[in-house]
């Protein structure tokens, strides 16, 4: 289900009928109506009879273990208040009873939302009744009678109540346009573009507080009743389709921004994958009405029905095929908008794949995808050929990746390992569809397929750019980890060893190398598992930009979190930052020699004052105090009246400070794309974290449409790229070089005054900063002595750091440019390392396509 602070058209529509039911029940109860008029039964927010789509057994246990923390946040959605169903037959009697009693008492009060809800529900339902009357026969719908009955009930309620509240009704009820025979379902739902009803999502505080509150309040109406049979399957589907179409338009716009270098690949990919997840949530919300209705229609049936309505309004019969083609090409725009194209392609392929125990290959019978074709300006027959080939070429690769992701490790050929860390929603949906042969294609998977086609259309000649960006990023991370393992070879520190830090870095490096070494392709090539053009290296990646973007995000975020943990254990950047701040304050570093990389880390922590404990020290006697407080000692240790006679420092309960990992929103989606996961879970808190960056009041959880959330999510991820792309390991090595040289420079003095064991092991190098600052405590010339050491520190800085003071910053700028390469970079960078596939046509092969030709 959607988090409560995300509203969908279906929720708003259902909210109208629930407001009416709740007001009737609550007012009738207050005025003393007969108990039988309120007879109802308690229902949970979702139908308990519906079969769960969740994982079972070991698979579920494994997924729950991996997502425990995130799932806890999501649990607030299952804690919503139970509702009671008000029988439809009691609506009019309740209204008549209320009308009589209010007339007698001369009390006329009606919340503003009630007239609005009644008028909007009547207008929308009546409009759908007209659509059913005109088009329902084509889909063989059976719900028109019940649908019209619901409208008649609401009209009778309005007829009874309107005279009592004539003035307020006219002022408060919406003035809605009349419905015509040509009105389409989405135009009927335009009333919900600017919702005036509180859907319960605007709350202060956390999801725990939200869960404790009343489910929905609308100007005094506690919505704890819902109307019996409140939504027909057509209305439920139309509301779902409307929101998904808005999501599709938003996602398509984001990919256009990527093509124009206005957004980076990972930002757009995360937003896209989340949009598919949200479509699944919305489909689950509307599932009760769609499944329990007697129409028993599939998502494809509804898509085709909408296409028929849209086409017939333009005089097009979608059942009449264009000569020499398998569809009516004049109807292609409607087929595409309704996503019927996606369902046609999915059914054609899935039927063949389910009938075979092997991966079904494609031999180019419908042509090959051509990157050079401008889709928007191409004729309809070329567009249709491009759509078919865009999906059919990559479908076998999806199947193969799905099989690989779910094959037990001991059943894999030598050199392969399972546990791919990334699986996008399209790949996951197709895998689940293949493994469950009775499963009907869900609406959200049709949406995911439409998104895949849209991405290929928008990128055109740049379709392979995401692949090259991914490979460049893999190589950069691989290189940095290699340097770090060599640099710290033989060195250990307890905290890093306790978390198996090196092993985790090696695992990440193996993941980064996986597609470069490509052992899966080697198995395919040696076994002949895929033939023809499909048997070209990196076909899957070059045809699936969404996966490439998610992969970069996974590699980047995992590397950032591991590198930040490395710094927390070793402390090289943090301690060196204290030394550099002292040098800068004492004017021992010129503007020309400013350490750009360290200044960058100050900014990443929120500024210098956030890097330190409180304000950054500017006075000489505060350098040592600040360092001690960073190490976890209380500020009270430096107050003369409270300091004990032994002058020992008092530790705080909070312990030592360290640099904070960045990318709050990015980390929400870290490690959420494994095949064992059930999909992303968005909690109220997650949505608030995404939306709060543009909210003037971060303590208030704003409401948003799904498409608004997706757009903001892409912007948030984009804004965090500098935070998560900075190479903490490279910066740490730079600082460690500095500390090593500094220790050598000051060793004669401290070896004499503190003994030869003043630094016993190399992991203690950061303590050099403490020793230098502590010289200021010497009662005889302490401050001048510290200044002598700082002059020595500045000399070491000029010799060791200054030549490399911009390396990390330059690396960051380079990483940000990876996603902005308009031309293929293989000639300059990767050509010798990667096998570029030939563009020669494949040999002819048999491919069973009877199912495809029978579609439509």
N, C-alpha and C positions, 0 to 999 in steps of 0.2 A: 504494500500500500504506500501511497504518497505520504510524506511527512505532513503534519497538519498545517504547516505554514506555506505549503504549496497548494494553490487551488487549481482545479481543472474545471472545464465546462461542465462535465458530468456532475461534479460535486456541487457546483453552483445551481445547476438545474434541479438536482435532487433536494438541495437545500430549500428551494422554493416550496416544494410539496411538503417537506418536513416542517417548515415554519407554519404552514396552514394547519397541518395535522396537530402540531404541538399547541398552537394557539387555541384551536377548537377544544382539545382535550383539557388543557389547563383552565380555560375560561369556564367550560362546562362544569368541571369539578368544583371550581370556586363558587359557582352559582347553584350547586347542589343538584346536578343532573342525575338521572338514574344510572346505577352502576353498570347496567348492561350496555349503555352507550359507550362506556369506556373499556369494555372487555377487550383485552389484548393479550399478547404473549411477548415475553422478552426475547430479543434477538441480539446476537453479537454483531459487531461491525461487519464481519464477513460471514458468509453462509457456511455453517459447520458441516453441511452435507457435501460440499464440494471437495473433490479429491485434491489432496495437497500435491503441489508440484515440487516440494522440497526434496532434498536428498534423503536417503534412508540408510540405516545401519552404519557400517564403518565409514562410508563416504560422508555421511552427515556428521558423525563424530569428529572426523578429521577436519571438515570444514569449520565446525564450531570451535575446535581448538585453535585454528589459525585466526579466526575472526572474533575471538571472545570479546576483546575490548570494544571493537566496533559494534558488535551485535548488542552489547549492553546498552549503548546509546540508542539503538534502534528499537529497543523493547518498549519505549514509551508509546509507540504506535499501536501496540496490542493491548494497552491499558485504557483505551478509550471507554467512556461511560456507555453502559448498555442502553439501548433504545427499546421502545415498545411500539408495536405495530397497531395503528388505528384502522379498524376495518372500514373499507370504502363505503359500505352500506350505512355507516353511522355518521358520515360527514353531514348530510343534509339534515337528519333529525337533530344533531348537535347544533347546527346553525340555527334551526328553527327554535330550539329551546333557548339558545342564547339570545336570539332576537326578541323572543317573548319576554324573558326576564329583564333584559336591558330596557325594553320599552316600558315595562311596569315600574322599574326603579328610576327611570329617567337619567340613567348613567350611561354616557356614551364615551367610551375610551377605546381606542384601537391603535396599536403600535403601527408606526409608519411602514414597517416592512411587510405587514400582512396584505394590504391592498396591492402593493407592488408584486408580492409573491404570487397572489392569485391571478392578477392580470397577465403577468409574464408566463406563468404556467399554462393558462388558457390559450394565450396567443401561440405559444410554441407548440403545444399539443394539437391545437386545431390545424395549424399549418402542416404538421406531420400527418394528420388525418387526411388532409387533402392530397398530400403526396402519395399516401398509401392507396387512396381511392383511384388515383390516376396511374400509378406505376406498380402497385402491389401485386397485381396478377402476374406480371412478368417474373417476379421472384417467388410466386406462389405463397404469399404471406397469409397467415391465419390470424393475425393479431388486430386487424382493423376494428373489429367489433368491440373488443375490450378497450382498444385505444380510444375510440369515440365515446365509449361509456364513461371513461375517466374524465373526458372533457365535459360531458353533460353534467357530471356530478359537481365539478368545480363551478360551472356556470350557474347551477342551482344555488350553490352556496353564495356566490356573488349576488344572485337575485334576491336572496333572503336578507343578506347583510347590508347591501348597498343603500336601501332607503333609510336605515338607521344612522348611517354615517355618511350621508350624502355630501356634505360640505368637505369633510376631511378626506373622503374617498376621492373626490375629484381633484383635490390638491395633492394627495399623496401617491395615487396610483400613476404608474408610468403611462405616458402617451405612446403607445406602440403602433407601428405602421400596419396597414392592412396586408393580408396575405394574398398573393396572386397565384395562379396556376403554374407560373414559371419560376416561382421562388424555389431555390435549392436549400437543402438541409442546413448548410453552413450560414446562409443569410438569416435563416430563422434563429440561429444561435448567436447572432451578432449582439443581442441584448446583453450578453455576458462579458463583453469586452471590458467594460468598466464596472466591476461588481460593486453594488452599494450595500451588500450584506456582509456582515462580519462572519467569516467562516471559522472563527475560533483560532486562527493562526497567530494573531497579534497578541502576544503576551510578553511580560517582562520576565527576565530570569531564564533558567535553564529548562530543558525538556522535562525534568522531574517536576518542576512547578507547573508546567503546562499540563502534565498528565493528571495532576491533582485537581485541576479546575474543572468547571463545567465544560461539556463538550463543545457547545456552540450557543452563543447568546446573541439575539438580534433585537435590540431595543426593548428589552424586558421579556422576550420570549425565550425561555430555556428550551432548546430543541432536544427533547428527550422522547419524541414520538416520530414515527415515519409513516407515510401513507402506504397502505396496502397496494401492491401492484403499481407503484408510482412511476415506473419507467418501462416503456416497451423496449423490445430489443432494437428497433430502428432508432429510437431516440438515444438509447445508450450507445449504440454504435456511432451515430452521427456526432455525439459529443466527443467520443474518443477520437474519431477521425478528424474532427476539427482541430483538436489540440495537437494531434500527431502531425497534421499538415503544417501547423504553425512551427512545430519543432523542426520539421524537415526544411522549411524555408530558412529558419535560423541557422541550421547546420550548413546548409548550402552557402549561405552568406559568409559563414566563418571560413569555409574552404576557399571561397573567392578572395577573402582577405589574406589567406596564406599564399595563394597564387600571386598576389600583388605585394608580398613581403611585408604586410602590415601585421600579421600574427605569425608565430612560430608553429612548427609542426606539432610538438607535444601539447601545446595549449589547445589547439583545434581538435586533436585526437582525443584528449581527455574529455572535452566538452561533447564530442560526438558520441563516444561510448556511453557517457552518462545520459545523453538524450535517449539512446536506445533503452537503457535501463529504466528511465522515467516512463517511456512508452509502455514498457512491461508493467510497471507499477499502475499506470492508468488503466491498462487492460484488466488487471486484477481487480481494480476498483469497480469496473463496470461488468465484471464477470457474472455476478448474480443475475442481473437483468437479462444479459445476453443468453446465458446458458439455461436459465429456468423458463424462458419464454418458449411457447410451443412452436415457434418458427423453426428452431433447430437449424439455423443457418451458420455456415462457417465464415471466417474472416474474408475468404476469397469471394463467397457469395455476396457479402455486403459490398465489397469493393466493386464487383461487377455491377451490382444494382445501382450504385452511385454513378458509375460510368454510363450505364444505360440512361439514367435520368439526364445527365449532362449532355450526352450525345443526342438524345431524342429532342432536346430543346433546340438543337441546331439542325434537326432533320437528318441525323445520321443513324443508321442501323448498324450496330456493332457486330451483328451476326453475319452480315454480308461481307465476305472476304474480298479484298482487292485481288483481281486476277494475278495468278502467279505468286501469291503471298498467303501466309497462314493467318493473317488478321486483316481487318479493315484499316488501312493506313490512314484514312481520314480521321479515324477515331483515336489515333496514337496519342495525341495530347491528352485526351480524356483518360485513356488507359494508363498513361504515365501518372497523371495527377491523382487518380484513384488508387494507384499502386497495384492495379491489376497486372501490369507488366511484371512486377516482382513475383506475384503469385503464379503467373504462367510459367516463368522461368524456374521457379522453385519446384513446382509440381513436375515439370518435365524432367528435371534432373533427379529429384528425390525418388521418383518412381523407378528410374533406371538404377540408381545407386542401391536402393533397398532390395532390388531383385538380384543383386550380384554380391557375392562374398568378397570380390576383389574391387579395387578402385576402378571406377568406370572412367575411361579416358575419353577425350574429345579430339576428333580428327580434323576439325576445321570445316565440317560440312556446311555450316552456316557462315563461314568466313572467319577471318582473324581480325582481332582488334587492331585498328590503325591509329597510332598516336598522332599522326599528322592531320587527321580530319577535325575540322571545327564543327562540333556537334550542333551548335545553335543554328548555323547557317546551312547545314546539310539537309537534303531532301528527306522525306519521311522514310523511304525504303532504306536509305543509308543509316538513318538513326536507329531503326529497328534492327538492322544487321549489326551495328555497333553494340547495341544493348545485349543482344544474344551472345555475341562473341566475348564481350567484356565479362559476362558471368560464366559462360560455359568453359572458357579457357582456364579460369582460376578455380572452378568448382572441384575438379579432381584434387587440386592442391589443398583445398579446405578439407576434403575427405581424408587425405593422407595425413595432414597435421592433426586432425581429430583422432585418428587411429593411433598415431604415435603418442599423443598426449595421454591416452588412456591404456596403453599397453603396459603390462607389468614389467618391471625392470629385467627380471630373469628371462623374459620372452623376447627381449630385443636383441638384434644382432650385435656382435662384438663391436665396441667403439661407440655405441649409442647409450644414452641414459635418458630416462623419463624425467618428468618434473619440470617441463617448460614453464618458466615463471610468468609468461604472458599469454593470455587467450582473450581476444576481443569478443564482444557480444555476438557478432555475426558468426564467427568461428565456433563459439560455444553453442549458439542456437542450432547451427547445422549439425554439429556433433550429436546433440541431444535428439534432434529429429531423426537422425540415421540410426541411433541406438534404440529408439522407441518406435517400432514399426507401426504401431497403432496411433501414434500421435498425429493430430491434425496440425497443419501449419498455423502457428499463432499469428495474430495480427502484428505483434511487435517484430517478428522475424521478417515479415513482408516489408515492414518499415526499414529494418536494418539492410535488407537487400536493395531497397530503393536508395538508401543513403550511399551504399557502395557504388551504385551506378552513377549517382549524382557526383560523387567525388571524382570518378574517372572522367566524367564529362567536363567538370569544371577545370581540372588540371590539364587535360589534353596532352600537349607535348611535354608538360612538366610532370607527367604521371610517375616517372621513375626518380624524380628528385628526392622524394622522401626516403627511398632506399639508399641513395648515396649519402644523405645526411646521417642516416642510421649507422652506416658502415664507418663513416668518419668518426662519429662519436664513440663507437665501440673501440676503435683503434686508439683514440685519445685516452680513454679510461684504462684500457689494457696497458698502454705505455706508462701511465702514471703509477699504476699498481706495481708494475715490474720494477720501476725505479725505486719505489718505496721498499719493496721486499729486499732488494739488493742493498739499499742504503742502511736499513736497520737489521741486516742479517746478523744473527747472534745476539742481538739485544732483546731483553725482555723486561716487562714491567707487570706487576701482579694484576692490576685492573684489566689490562688488555688481554692477558692470558686467561683470566677468569671468564671472559665472554668469547673465548676462541676467536679473537679478532683476526689473526692471520689466516685462519681457516676460512673465515667468512669473506675476507678479501680475495682469497684464492678462488672461492666459489663464484664470486662476482666476476672475477677475471675470466673464469671458464665460460660463464654466460656471455660475456662480451666477445669472446673468441668464437662462440658457437657457430654463428652464421658465416664467419670468415673461413673457418676450417670446414664447416658444412658437412659433418659426417653423415647426416641423413641423405644428402644428395649423392654421396658416394655409394651408399647402400642402394639407392634407387637406380643409379647408373649400372652397378654391378649385377643387380637382379632383374633389370628390365621391368621394374614395377610400373613405371610410367613410360609411355612411348611418345613419339612425334614431338611436336613443339613443346609439350608439357615437360619433356625431359631436358630442360635447359636450366642451368644453375640459377638460383635466386628468382625463378619465375613467381613463386608465391609472394616474395617481398616486393618485387617490382610491380605487381598487380594489386597490392593491398596496402595502400598508404596508411590506413587506419592502424594496422598492426605496427608499422614502422614507428609511428608517433608514440604509441603506447610503450613500445620497447625502449625508445629513448627516455621516456619519462621514468620507466622502471629502473633502467641502468643509472640514470642521473640521480634520482632520488635515493636509491639504495647506496650509491657511492657517497652522496652527501651525508647521509645519516651515519654510515660507517666511518667516514673521515672525521666527522664532528665528534664521534665517540672516541676515535683515536686521539684527537686533540685533548678531550677531557681526561684521558688517562695519562698522557705524557705532558701536557701543559706548555709546550714550547711556544706557541703563539701568544698565549695569555701572559706569561711572564715576560716575554720579550716585548710585548706591548707596553708593559709598565716601564721598562727601561727606555724604550723609544720616546714615550711621553715625557720622561725626565729630560732626555736629550733635547727635545723640541722646546720645552719650557725654558731651558737654560741657554737657548740659542746656540747649541752645539751642532745643529744640523741646518744647513742653508736651504732656502726655498728650492734651489736648483737640485739639491740632493735629497729632497723630501721622499720618504718611503711610501710610494703610492699604494703598494700592496697592503701595508699596515693601516694606512688611512682608510682603505676599502673595508678592512675588517672592523675598524671602529664604526663605520657607517652601517655595516651589516648587523651589528648588535644594537642599532638604534641610536648611534652617536657615541661620542667619547664618554659621556656621563653614564651611559648604559653599559659600556665596556667595563667600567670600574664600579666599585661599590659606592653608590652615590655620585657626587660630582667628581670629575677627573681632578687629581691633585695638581695644584699649581705652586704650592709652597714646598720648600725643601724638606721641612720637618714632617710633611704629610706623605711623602713617597713611601716611607717604611710603614706607616700606619695603614695606608691603602692596600699595600701588598699583604700585610698581615690579615686584614679583614677579608681580602679575597681568598686567603688560605684557610679561612674559617674561624678566625678569632674575633671575639666581641670587641666592639668599639669602647666598651667600658674598661677594657684592659689598659687604656691610655689615659684614663682620668685619674689624676694623682690621689684624690680622696678615696677612690675605690680600689686602687691597685694594692695587692697584698705585698707584704714585705719581701717575698721571694722574687717579686717582679715577673712572675710567670704569667703568660698570656692565657686568657680564659676562652676556651672554645665555645662556639655557638652550637645550638641544636641543629641549625640548618646545615652546618658543615661547610666545606670549601665551595667556592663559586667556580663556575667554568663557562666557557663559551656556549651559547644556546644554539641548537640546530635551528635552521631557518625553514621557510616554506610551510607555513601552517596549513594552507589549503592543499598544497601539493602532497603533503604527507598523508592527508586523508585518503588519497587514492593510491598510496604506496602499497604494494604487495596485495592488491585487491583483484588482480587479474589472473590468478592461477586457475587451472582447469578444475581444481577441487573446490573452488569457491562457488557460492550460489549466485554470485552477481553482487554488485555494489549495493550496500545498504545505506541509504541517506536518512539520518535522524534529524529531528528538529534542530539540534545543536549544529549539525553539519551545514544545514541550509542557512542557519544564522551566521555561521562563520564565513560562508561564501558571500552572503548579501550584506553583511555588516560593514564591509569595506566601502560601500557606497552609501551607507545609512548615516544620517547625522547623529543618531542615537544608537551606539553599538550595543547598549543594554536592552534594546527593544527588538524583538524578532519580527522583521517585516514580512509581509506576504508578497508573493510573486507568482507569476505564471511560470510554467515549466520552461517556456522559451526564453523568458527574461532571466531565469536562473542559469540557463545554459550559456547565454551571452556573458553574464557576469562571471561565471566560472572560467570561461576562456580568458577574460581580462585578468582575473586574479592569478591564474597559473602563469600568464604572460608576465605579470608584474613580479612574480617570484623567481623567474628564471635567473636573474643575476644572483639571487640569494643561494639557490641550489646548484648553480653551475660553478661557483668558486671552488677551486681545488685546494681544500684544506690540507691535503697531504703534501702538495708541492710547497705551500706556504710553511708548513711545519718543517720541512727539510731545509728551507731557507733560514728559518729561525734557529734550527738546530746547528747548522753550520756556524751561525753567529755565536751561539752559546759555547760551542766547542772552542772556537778561537778565543772567545772572551775568557773562558776558564784557563786556557794556557797563559793568557796575558796577566791575569791577576793571581795565578797560582803561587808565585814566590811569596807574596805578602801573606795570603791566608794560610798557606802551608806553615808559615812561621808563627802566626798568631793563633791559629785554630788547630794546628796539627795536620799531619799528612793525610788524615782521614776526613778532612773537611768535605770533600766530595768523594765518596767511596765507590759509587757505581755511576755509570753514564746516565741512567735514567734520572739521576738527581741533578743534572745540569741546570734545570730551571732555578734551583736554589741559589745559583750564583747571583741572581738579582737581589735576593734577600740579604746575602752577605754584604753586597755593595751598599745597599740602602741602610743597613744596620750600622755602618761606620759613622753615620750621623749621630748615633746615640753616645758616641765617645764624649765624655764631659770635657776633654781637652782637645779643642780644635776639631771636633767631630764633623761639623758642617763643611769646613774647608777640606778635610780629608775625603769626604764623600765627593766633593767637586773634583778633586784630583782623579778619583776613580772614574767619574763620569766623563772627564776629558779623555781618559784612556779608552772608555767604552766608545766614545765618538770616533776615535782613531780606528778601532776594530770595525766599527760600522762602515767607515769609508772604504776600508780594505776588503771586507767580506761581503757586505750587503749591497752597498751602493751600485755596483755593476749589475745587479740582478733585481733591483728594487721594483721593477715593473713587470716581472715575468708572469706573476699570477694574474694581474690585471689584463695583460696582453692575451693570456690564455682564455680568459673570460670573454673578451671581445671576439676572439676567434671562434669560440664555441657558439656565440650568438650569431655569428655570420654563417655557420654551417647550414642553417635552415634557410638562408637567403641566397643560395646559389641558383641562379636561373638556368644555367647551362649544365649539362652533365659533366662532372669533374673527373670522369674516369681517365681521360688522357693525361691529366696533370698529376693525379694523386694515386688512383687505385688500379688503373689499367693492368699493370704487370701482375697484380696480386689476385685479380678476380677474373674468372672466365666469362667474357662477354658473350651472351647468347647470339647465335646467328639469327638473322631475320629471314632466312630462306624458308619457303613454304614447306610444310610437312608432307610426308608420303601419305597417300590415301589409305584410310583404315575404315573398317566397318564400325559404325556406332549406332546402337539401337535408338531410334528417335521417334518411333510410332506414337508414343504418348505425347510428345511435344507437338507433332503435327495435328493431333486430335484436339488440342486445346483451342477453345473458342470456336 
